[in-house]
Amino acid sequence: MYHYFKTAVITLSTALTVLIPTVAKAITFQFDWTGQIAGFGVTGLFSYDETQSYTDGIVRTNDLDFLNVSFFDPQGNLLITYTDNHLDAGVNFNFDAQTKQILQSGTYFDPDGINIGDGSRSDGLTFWSKPPQSSTPHVHVDDWMDEFGFPLGFSSHEDVAFPTRTTQELIDTGRVGETYVDELTNLQATGEFAKVSSVPEPATLIGVVGLGGFLLTSTLQRQKR
């Protein structure tokens, strides 16, 4: 349930393939993440009914009206967009409606973890949170079949982010990919989880046009980085 795009210039016709549905009383958010080592990017949009009550204030995968997720390479080119990702097997998405934060510190299959993109973690791109054996919260991007052929950023992953560890600390492990280790400059920076921001309502045709601009702007910003 995903579409491939091989260009950094996203036209309105492309944007129309990832429509924002018009849902009564729905609230929409966008999220954005950049990898700590290689600079891969993950950008998305999700929506849910803000008039409903949710257990412990957490909006779960099945509560979403829609979830669209895009993956960018380190140069800012759009690789894959997964539309209606909340309907795909294995996807795990949990949003705290009170703090406006996506839960990402747990293991990818847990209620406080994340597993989006290729939810089956088999032949696509996945953004997912720490493996069971780790005690340090972190997130990864993985190209499971090495379809795009990018060099590894950290250990066996295309990219990672450790919010509690600096880039220098990751280099000191000896697990940073040789392609990137000499290019890293902000060595005292720590990684980040995906950040959330609100999207103006209503999500009508204007919202669809806005989505095209949103994706294009995200791509251009990543190219400038």
Contacts in CASP RR format, 6 or more apart in sequence:
PFRMAT RR
TARGET T0000
AUTHOR 0000-0000-0000
METHOD contacts of the structure
MODEL  1
MYHYFKTAVITLSTALTVLIPTVAKAITFQFDWTGQIAGFGVTGLFSYDE
TQSYTDGIVRTNDLDFLNVSFFDPQGNLLITYTDNHLDAGVNFNFDAQTK
QILQSGTYFDPDGINIGDGSRSDGLTFWSKPPQSSTPHVHVDDWMDEFGF
PLGFSSHEDVAFPTRTTQELIDTGRVGETYVDELTNLQATGEFAKVSSVP
EPATLIGVVGLGGFLLTSTLQRQKR
1 82 0 8 1.000
1 83 0 8 1.000
1 84 0 8 1.000
1 85 0 8 1.000
1 87 0 8 1.000
1 88 0 8 1.000
2 80 0 8 1.000
2 81 0 8 1.000
2 82 0 8 1.000
2 83 0 8 1.000
2 117 0 8 1.000
2 118 0 8 1.000
2 124 0 8 1.000
3 17 0 8 1.000
3 80 0 8 1.000
3 81 0 8 1.000
3 83 0 8 1.000
4 79 0 8 1.000
4 80 0 8 1.000
5 14 0 8 1.000
5 78 0 8 1.000
5 79 0 8 1.000
5 80 0 8 1.000
5 81 0 8 1.000
6 77 0 8 1.000
7 77 0 8 1.000
7 78 0 8 1.000
8 75 0 8 1.000
8 76 0 8 1.000
8 77 0 8 1.000
8 78 0 8 1.000
8 219 0 8 1.000
8 220 0 8 1.000
8 223 0 8 1.000
9 216 0 8 1.000
9 219 0 8 1.000
10 78 0 8 1.000
10 212 0 8 1.000
10 213 0 8 1.000
10 215 0 8 1.000
10 216 0 8 1.000
10 219 0 8 1.000
12 209 0 8 1.000
12 212 0 8 1.000
14 212 0 8 1.000
14 215 0 8 1.000
15 208 0 8 1.000
15 209 0 8 1.000
15 210 0 8 1.000
15 211 0 8 1.000
15 212 0 8 1.000
15 213 0 8 1.000
15 215 0 8 1.000
16 208 0 8 1.000
17 81 0 8 1.000
17 83 0 8 1.000
18 45 0 8 1.000
18 68 0 8 1.000
18 70 0 8 1.000
18 81 0 8 1.000
18 83 0 8 1.000
18 211 0 8 1.000
18 215 0 8 1.000
19 208 0 8 1.000
19 211 0 8 1.000
20 28 0 8 1.000
20 45 0 8 1.000
20 47 0 8 1.000
20 66 0 8 1.000
20 203 0 8 1.000
20 207 0 8 1.000
20 208 0 8 1.000
20 211 0 8 1.000
21 47 0 8 1.000
21 65 0 8 1.000
21 66 0 8 1.000
21 203 0 8 1.000
22 202 0 8 1.000
22 203 0 8 1.000
22 204 0 8 1.000
23 47 0 8 1.000
23 49 0 8 1.000
23 65 0 8 1.000
23 66 0 8 1.000
23 203 0 8 1.000
25 49 0 8 1.000
25 50 0 8 1.000
25 51 0 8 1.000
26 47 0 8 1.000
26 48 0 8 1.000
26 49 0 8 1.000
26 50 0 8 1.000
26 65 0 8 1.000
26 201 0 8 1.000
26 203 0 8 1.000
27 47 0 8 1.000
27 48 0 8 1.000
27 49 0 8 1.000
27 50 0 8 1.000
27 198 0 8 1.000
27 201 0 8 1.000
28 45 0 8 1.000
28 46 0 8 1.000
28 47 0 8 1.000
28 198 0 8 1.000
28 199 0 8 1.000
28 201 0 8 1.000
28 203 0 8 1.000
29 45 0 8 1.000
29 46 0 8 1.000
29 47 0 8 1.000
29 95 0 8 1.000
29 100 0 8 1.000
29 196 0 8 1.000
29 197 0 8 1.000
29 198 0 8 1.000
29 199 0 8 1.000
30 43 0 8 1.000
30 44 0 8 1.000
30 45 0 8 1.000
30 196 0 8 1.000
30 197 0 8 1.000
30 198 0 8 1.000
30 199 0 8 1.000
30 214 0 8 1.000
31 42 0 8 1.000
31 43 0 8 1.000
31 44 0 8 1.000
31 45 0 8 1.000
31 46 0 8 1.000
31 102 0 8 1.000
31 194 0 8 1.000
31 195 0 8 1.000
31 196 0 8 1.000
31 197 0 8 1.000
32 41 0 8 1.000
32 42 0 8 1.000
32 43 0 8 1.000
32 44 0 8 1.000
32 194 0 8 1.000
32 195 0 8 1.000
32 197 0 8 1.000
32 218 0 8 1.000
33 41 0 8 1.000
33 42 0 8 1.000
33 43 0 8 1.000
33 127 0 8 1.000
33 139 0 8 1.000
33 161 0 8 1.000
33 192 0 8 1.000
33 193 0 8 1.000
33 194 0 8 1.000
33 195 0 8 1.000
34 40 0 8 1.000
34 41 0 8 1.000
34 161 0 8 1.000
34 192 0 8 1.000
34 222 0 8 1.000
34 225 0 8 1.000
35 41 0 8 1.000
35 141 0 8 1.000
35 159 0 8 1.000
35 160 0 8 1.000
35 161 0 8 1.000
35 191 0 8 1.000
36 154 0 8 1.000
36 159 0 8 1.000
36 160 0 8 1.000
36 161 0 8 1.000
36 162 0 8 1.000
36 167 0 8 1.000
36 170 0 8 1.000
36 189 0 8 1.000
36 190 0 8 1.000
36 191 0 8 1.000
36 192 0 8 1.000
37 153 0 8 1.000
37 154 0 8 1.000
37 159 0 8 1.000
37 160 0 8 1.000
37 167 0 8 1.000
37 170 0 8 1.000
37 176 0 8 1.000
37 177 0 8 1.000
37 180 0 8 1.000
37 184 0 8 1.000
38 74 0 8 1.000
38 150 0 8 1.000
38 151 0 8 1.000
38 153 0 8 1.000
38 158 0 8 1.000
38 159 0 8 1.000
38 179 0 8 1.000
38 180 0 8 1.000
39 74 0 8 1.000
39 159 0 8 1.000
39 225 0 8 1.000
40 71 0 8 1.000
40 72 0 8 1.000
40 73 0 8 1.000
40 74 0 8 1.000
40 141 0 8 1.000
40 158 0 8 1.000
40 159 0 8 1.000
41 71 0 8 1.000
41 72 0 8 1.000
41 73 0 8 1.000
41 76 0 8 1.000
41 141 0 8 1.000
41 159 0 8 1.000
41 222 0 8 1.000
42 69 0 8 1.000
42 70 0 8 1.000
42 71 0 8 1.000
42 72 0 8 1.000
42 116 0 8 1.000
42 127 0 8 1.000
42 141 0 8 1.000
42 194 0 8 1.000
43 69 0 8 1.000
43 70 0 8 1.000
43 72 0 8 1.000
43 215 0 8 1.000
43 218 0 8 1.000
44 67 0 8 1.000
44 68 0 8 1.000
44 69 0 8 1.000
44 70 0 8 1.000
45 66 0 8 1.000
45 67 0 8 1.000
45 68 0 8 1.000
45 199 0 8 1.000
45 211 0 8 1.000
45 214 0 8 1.000
46 64 0 8 1.000
46 66 0 8 1.000
46 67 0 8 1.000
46 68 0 8 1.000
46 86 0 8 1.000
46 93 0 8 1.000
46 95 0 8 1.000
47 64 0 8 1.000
47 65 0 8 1.000
47 66 0 8 1.000
47 203 0 8 1.000
48 59 0 8 1.000
48 63 0 8 1.000
48 64 0 8 1.000
48 65 0 8 1.000
48 95 0 8 1.000
48 97 0 8 1.000
49 63 0 8 1.000
49 65 0 8 1.000
50 97 0 8 1.000
52 63 0 8 1.000
54 60 0 8 1.000
54 63 0 8 1.000
54 97 0 8 1.000
57 96 0 8 1.000
57 97 0 8 1.000
57 98 0 8 1.000
58 94 0 8 1.000
58 95 0 8 1.000
58 96 0 8 1.000
58 97 0 8 1.000
58 103 0 8 1.000
58 111 0 8 1.000
59 94 0 8 1.000
59 95 0 8 1.000
59 96 0 8 1.000
59 97 0 8 1.000
60 93 0 8 1.000
60 94 0 8 1.000
60 111 0 8 1.000
61 67 0 8 1.000
61 86 0 8 1.000
61 91 0 8 1.000
61 92 0 8 1.000
61 93 0 8 1.000
61 94 0 8 1.000
62 86 0 8 1.000
64 86 0 8 1.000
64 93 0 8 1.000
66 83 0 8 1.000
66 84 0 8 1.000
66 86 0 8 1.000
67 84 0 8 1.000
67 85 0 8 1.000
67 86 0 8 1.000
67 91 0 8 1.000
67 93 0 8 1.000
67 116 0 8 1.000
68 81 0 8 1.000
68 82 0 8 1.000
68 83 0 8 1.000
68 84 0 8 1.000
68 85 0 8 1.000
69 81 0 8 1.000
69 82 0 8 1.000
69 85 0 8 1.000
69 116 0 8 1.000
69 117 0 8 1.000
69 127 0 8 1.000
70 78 0 8 1.000
70 79 0 8 1.000
70 80 0 8 1.000
70 81 0 8 1.000
70 82 0 8 1.000
70 215 0 8 1.000
70 218 0 8 1.000
71 78 0 8 1.000
71 79 0 8 1.000
71 80 0 8 1.000
71 81 0 8 1.000
71 117 0 8 1.000
71 125 0 8 1.000
71 127 0 8 1.000
71 141 0 8 1.000
72 78 0 8 1.000
72 79 0 8 1.000
72 218 0 8 1.000
72 219 0 8 1.000
72 222 0 8 1.000
73 79 0 8 1.000
73 148 0 8 1.000
73 150 0 8 1.000
74 150 0 8 1.000
75 222 0 8 1.000
75 223 0 8 1.000
76 219 0 8 1.000
76 222 0 8 1.000
76 223 0 8 1.000
76 225 0 8 1.000
77 219 0 8 1.000
78 215 0 8 1.000
78 219 0 8 1.000
79 125 0 8 1.000
79 148 0 8 1.000
80 117 0 8 1.000
80 124 0 8 1.000
80 125 0 8 1.000
82 88 0 8 1.000
82 116 0 8 1.000
82 117 0 8 1.000
82 118 0 8 1.000
85 91 0 8 1.000
85 93 0 8 1.000
85 116 0 8 1.000
85 117 0 8 1.000
86 93 0 8 1.000
88 117 0 8 1.000
88 118 0 8 1.000
88 119 0 8 1.000
88 120 0 8 1.000
89 119 0 8 1.000
89 120 0 8 1.000
90 109 0 8 1.000
90 115 0 8 1.000
90 119 0 8 1.000
90 120 0 8 1.000
90 121 0 8 1.000
91 115 0 8 1.000
91 116 0 8 1.000
91 117 0 8 1.000
91 119 0 8 1.000
92 108 0 8 1.000
92 109 0 8 1.000
92 110 0 8 1.000
92 113 0 8 1.000
92 114 0 8 1.000
92 115 0 8 1.000
92 116 0 8 1.000
92 119 0 8 1.000
93 102 0 8 1.000
93 114 0 8 1.000
93 115 0 8 1.000
93 116 0 8 1.000
94 102 0 8 1.000
94 103 0 8 1.000
94 111 0 8 1.000
94 112 0 8 1.000
94 113 0 8 1.000
94 114 0 8 1.000
95 101 0 8 1.000
95 102 0 8 1.000
95 103 0 8 1.000
95 196 0 8 1.000
96 102 0 8 1.000
96 103 0 8 1.000
100 196 0 8 1.000
100 198 0 8 1.000
101 196 0 8 1.000
102 114 0 8 1.000
102 193 0 8 1.000
102 194 0 8 1.000
102 196 0 8 1.000
103 111 0 8 1.000
103 112 0 8 1.000
103 113 0 8 1.000
103 114 0 8 1.000
104 112 0 8 1.000
104 113 0 8 1.000
104 114 0 8 1.000
104 129 0 8 1.000
104 137 0 8 1.000
104 139 0 8 1.000
104 193 0 8 1.000
104 194 0 8 1.000
105 112 0 8 1.000
105 113 0 8 1.000
105 129 0 8 1.000
105 130 0 8 1.000
105 137 0 8 1.000
105 193 0 8 1.000
106 112 0 8 1.000
106 113 0 8 1.000
106 129 0 8 1.000
106 130 0 8 1.000
106 137 0 8 1.000
107 113 0 8 1.000
107 129 0 8 1.000
107 130 0 8 1.000
107 131 0 8 1.000
107 132 0 8 1.000
108 114 0 8 1.000
108 115 0 8 1.000
108 121 0 8 1.000
108 128 0 8 1.000
108 129 0 8 1.000
108 130 0 8 1.000
108 131 0 8 1.000
109 115 0 8 1.000
113 129 0 8 1.000
114 127 0 8 1.000
114 128 0 8 1.000
114 129 0 8 1.000
114 139 0 8 1.000
114 194 0 8 1.000
115 121 0 8 1.000
115 126 0 8 1.000
115 127 0 8 1.000
115 128 0 8 1.000
115 129 0 8 1.000
116 126 0 8 1.000
116 127 0 8 1.000
116 128 0 8 1.000
117 124 0 8 1.000
117 125 0 8 1.000
117 126 0 8 1.000
117 127 0 8 1.000
118 124 0 8 1.000
118 125 0 8 1.000
118 126 0 8 1.000
118 144 0 8 1.000
119 126 0 8 1.000
121 128 0 8 1.000
121 142 0 8 1.000
121 144 0 8 1.000
122 144 0 8 1.000
122 145 0 8 1.000
123 144 0 8 1.000
123 145 0 8 1.000
123 147 0 8 1.000
124 143 0 8 1.000
124 144 0 8 1.000
124 145 0 8 1.000
124 147 0 8 1.000
125 141 0 8 1.000
125 142 0 8 1.000
125 143 0 8 1.000
125 144 0 8 1.000
126 140 0 8 1.000
126 141 0 8 1.000
126 142 0 8 1.000
126 144 0 8 1.000
127 139 0 8 1.000
127 140 0 8 1.000
127 141 0 8 1.000
127 194 0 8 1.000
128 139 0 8 1.000
128 140 0 8 1.000
128 142 0 8 1.000
129 137 0 8 1.000
129 138 0 8 1.000
129 139 0 8 1.000
129 140 0 8 1.000
130 136 0 8 1.000
130 137 0 8 1.000
130 138 0 8 1.000
130 139 0 8 1.000
136 162 0 8 1.000
136 164 0 8 1.000
136 165 0 8 1.000
137 162 0 8 1.000
137 163 0 8 1.000
137 164 0 8 1.000
138 160 0 8 1.000
138 161 0 8 1.000
138 162 0 8 1.000
138 163 0 8 1.000
138 165 0 8 1.000
139 160 0 8 1.000
139 161 0 8 1.000
139 193 0 8 1.000
139 194 0 8 1.000
140 157 0 8 1.000
140 158 0 8 1.000
140 159 0 8 1.000
140 160 0 8 1.000
141 157 0 8 1.000
141 158 0 8 1.000
141 159 0 8 1.000
141 160 0 8 1.000
142 156 0 8 1.000
142 157 0 8 1.000
142 158 0 8 1.000
143 149 0 8 1.000
143 150 0 8 1.000
143 158 0 8 1.000
150 158 0 8 1.000
151 177 0 8 1.000
151 178 0 8 1.000
151 179 0 8 1.000
151 180 0 8 1.000
152 158 0 8 1.000
152 177 0 8 1.000
152 179 0 8 1.000
153 159 0 8 1.000
153 160 0 8 1.000
153 176 0 8 1.000
153 177 0 8 1.000
153 179 0 8 1.000
153 180 0 8 1.000
154 160 0 8 1.000
154 170 0 8 1.000
154 175 0 8 1.000
154 176 0 8 1.000
154 177 0 8 1.000
155 175 0 8 1.000
160 170 0 8 1.000
161 191 0 8 1.000
161 192 0 8 1.000
161 193 0 8 1.000
162 169 0 8 1.000
162 170 0 8 1.000
162 190 0 8 1.000
162 191 0 8 1.000
163 190 0 8 1.000
163 191 0 8 1.000
163 192 0 8 1.000
163 193 0 8 1.000
164 190 0 8 1.000
165 190 0 8 1.000
165 191 0 8 1.000
166 187 0 8 1.000
166 188 0 8 1.000
166 189 0 8 1.000
166 190 0 8 1.000
167 184 0 8 1.000
167 186 0 8 1.000
167 187 0 8 1.000
167 188 0 8 1.000
167 189 0 8 1.000
167 190 0 8 1.000
167 191 0 8 1.000
168 187 0 8 1.000
168 188 0 8 1.000
170 176 0 8 1.000
171 181 0 8 1.000
171 184 0 8 1.000
171 187 0 8 1.000
176 184 0 8 1.000
199 207 0 8 1.000
END
